[in-house]
Amino acid sequence: MNLFDIVGPVMVGPSSSHTAGAVRIGYIAHLLLNEKVHKAEIYLHGSFLATGKGHGTDRAIIAGLLGMHPEDERIPNSFQVAKECGMEFTVAGIELRDAHPNSVLLKLTGEHGRELEVQAASLGGGRIKICKLDGLEANFCGDYPTLIVHNQDQPGHVAEVTSMLAHKSVNIATMQLYRDRRGGNAVMIIECDKELPKESIEWLEKLEGIRKVTYLSLVENYEF
């Protein structure tokens, strides 16, 4: 436990879960998309839906999608900033199955056409969890450089990815594997101790059986 776990994050209020956590969800989704957000469909669930307007949850998520951090003083005016930046957005309610009360589903389209669907939850104290990516299970917090590989469920893909990381001297902090069915869609989620070279991500995208590669870089303006 560190000091911020006790006193909470530096933020524009009023709530660490409904405001600061919501900003962080938007910000991590913005990094995962790896493009300027052109269009955002925002679906609030549970407590986010019930009390989110009073806490500014909708404005907080938009702020994060614009690249703002929880302490940014522009958060209350994020709707206006989004319009000035040409971001289209809608906000609605949704009932998500087996989801944390502070959850949101984001359907994003980038300025170059890249699409991403993110389901995430705010856990309190500004901490978040990415729960699903493009409909497949996930479980990571966004505190590490994270490689997400969507692939066909067949032998060899895990070995190819981990061998590449070893070749680049990238240590694996955590690794999770999910699939919807045998031989169907699968996903690898790998949190790393350091950033991946851009050429490694480009190499992965070209492998047979790899359907999509998403990379969370903690470096500003990282593009691949």
N, C-alpha and C positions, 0 to 999 in steps of 0.2 A: 504494500500500500504506500502511495506517495501522498504528498501534501494536497494535491488536487482532488484525490479521492475523499478527503476530509472536508475541505472548504468549498469544493466545487470549482467549475471552470470559470475563467474570465469570460464574461459574456454580456450581451444586451439582454435583459430579462423579458418577461418575468419568471420563466420556469426553466430549470436546467434540463428537464426531460422534454417538455413541450416546445421549448424555444431553442435552447442551445443544442440539444440533441437533434432537433429537426433541421437546424442549419447544417450540422455535421452530416446528416444523412444526405441532404442535397449536395453538399460539397463532395462527398465521396462518390456519389452517383455521377457528378460532373467529371470527376477525374477518371472514373471507369469508362465513361462514354468517350473520353479523349478527343472531344470536339466541343466547340461552342454549342450550347443547347439552342436549337431552333424552335422546337415544339416540346411541350411537357404536358402530359396528362397526369394529374395528381389525384389519387384516390385515398382518402383518409378512413381509417378503421378505428373502432372502439373509442377509447378516451381521446385519441387524436381528433376524431370526428365530433364527439360530444362537447369537448371543452376547448378544442383547438382554436376556434375563432377568437375567444377571449385571451388566449395565450399567444396569439399571433403565429400559430403553427404553420398556416398556409404561407404567410409572408416569410417565415423563417426558411421553409423548404425552398421557396423561390430564390431567396438570398443565397443559399448554399449552391443552387444550380447556377447562379451567376458567378460563383467563385468566391463568395464572401465567407469570412470566418465568424465564429460566434460573438466576437467582440466588436464587429463592424457596426458603426453608428448608422449606417444606411439601411439596416435590416427593416425598420418600420416602414420605409419607403420603397421596399423592394419591388412592389407591383409596378410603380411608376418607372423605376430603373429598368425593369424587364421590358416594358413597352418601349422605352427609349432605345434599348439595345436590339429591338426587333424579335424578342422572344414571345412566342405564342404560348398561352397556358390556360388550362381549365382545372377547376378544383371540384371534386364531387365526393360523395360517400360510397363506401363499399363494405361488405361483410366478408372478411377473409377467414377461411377455415383454420382453426387451431393456431391462431396468430396471437402474439403479444398484444395487450390492449393499446399500447402506443405504437401502432404500426401504420405504414403507408406503402402503397403500391405506386411506383413511378413508371410511366411508359414514355421514353425519351427518344427524340429524333435529333440528330446533330445537323450542323450546317452543311455537311457533305453527305448526308443521307444515312449515316451510321445509326442503327437502332439498338436500344437496350431497354430491358424490362428489369426493374429492381424492386424487390420487396425487402423492407428493412424495418427495424424496431429500435426505439429509443429506450434504453434500459435504466435511465436515471443518472444524474450527475454529469450529463453531457456524453455518456458512453452510449455507443450504438452497436447493433449487430446487423450485418447484411445476411438476410435469411434465405433469399432466393435470387437467382439470376436467370433471366429468360425462362422462368418456370421450373428450373431445376434447383434442388436443395443446395444451400450454401451455409456457411457458418464462419464468418470472419468479421473482425472489428475495424479494419482499415488503419491499423497502427503500423503495419509493415508493408513493404512492397509486396504485392500479391499477384500471382499469375493464375489466371483462370482459363483452363483449356476445355472446350467442349469438343467431344470426339465421339466417333462410333465406338460402341463397346466391343472391342476385339483385342486380342493379345498383342502386346508390344508397345502400345502408346505410352504407358507409364514408364517403361524402361527408356524409351527415346527421350522423354522429357527430363527424367532425372539424370540421365547420362549427359545431356546437354548442360544442365546446371552444374554438374560436377566438373565438366570440361571448362566451364567459365568461372570455376572456383566460387560458386554461389551456394552458400549453406542453406539448407531447408530448416526453417523454424518449426512449421507445422505442415502437415499434408492431409487432405481429406479427399475421399473418392466417393462419388455418388453415381447412380444410374437409375433410369426409370424402369428398365427391364433388361433381361439378358439379351445381348446383341442389339440393344436399342441405343438411346442417347445416354451418354455418360459425361461426367465433368470431373476434372481435377482442380482442386483449390490448394495452391501452394504459397504459404507465407514465407518470405525469404529474408535473410539477414542483411542483404544489400540489393541495390538496384540491378536489374538485368540490362545487358546491352541491347540496343534497339535491333541490331542485326539478328540476335537470337530469337526475338519475337517474330521477326519477319520470316526466319527460317522455319519456325514452328507452323506458321500460317500456311506454308506451302506443302506440308507433309500430307500424304494420302491418309484419309480418314479423319483429319482434323477439320472440324466444322466451323469453329470460331475460337479466336484467342482474344481474351480481354485482359488488360494489364493495369493494375493500380500502381502508379508511380507516385511517390511522395515528393518528386522534384517538380517544381512549377514549370509549365510549358513543355513538359515531356510529350513528344509526339512520335508515333510509329506508323 
